[in-house]
Amino acid sequence: MTGLLPLATALLVAAAPTSFAAAAPVSEVQEQIAGRMEVVVVETSDCAYCRLFRKSVLPVYEASPQTRDVPVRFVDASALDDGHVTLSAPVNVVPTAILMRDGIELGRISGYVGRENFFRSINHLMTISR
């Protein structure tokens, strides 16, 4: 009787549908339902506060678990007119961090506000946008 358990287990595994193993992780399914969110940081090459943002905020954000679900990317301010993003208003201050879903602005943080204020603000924007 003890030899039947491994045989039954092997038969069940062999009979399992192969598509089950290829199912998308829950986070991918949620992303497809809710739309792809990202943080777009608008900057210019001659901006001291943009460099400060990259030095003090970016490493902490990239090390956080939320960067997997809401990645960050940088866009030069001169490239905003390419039609790939829909903004609610012009960007007049750099750096400006814009929370986007499928290329549409959900909210923004204008200017360099420091690490703690950035995380407080971006977490608030993410919470009200879900």
Salt bridges, closest charged atoms under 4 A:
GLU31 OE2 - ARG36 NH1 3.98
GLU38 OE1 - ARG73 NE 2.86
GLU43 OE2 - ARG54 NH2 2.65
ASP82 OD2 - HIS84 ND1 3.05
GLU105 OE1 - ARG108 NH2 2.85
GLU116 OE1 - ARG120 NH2 3.99
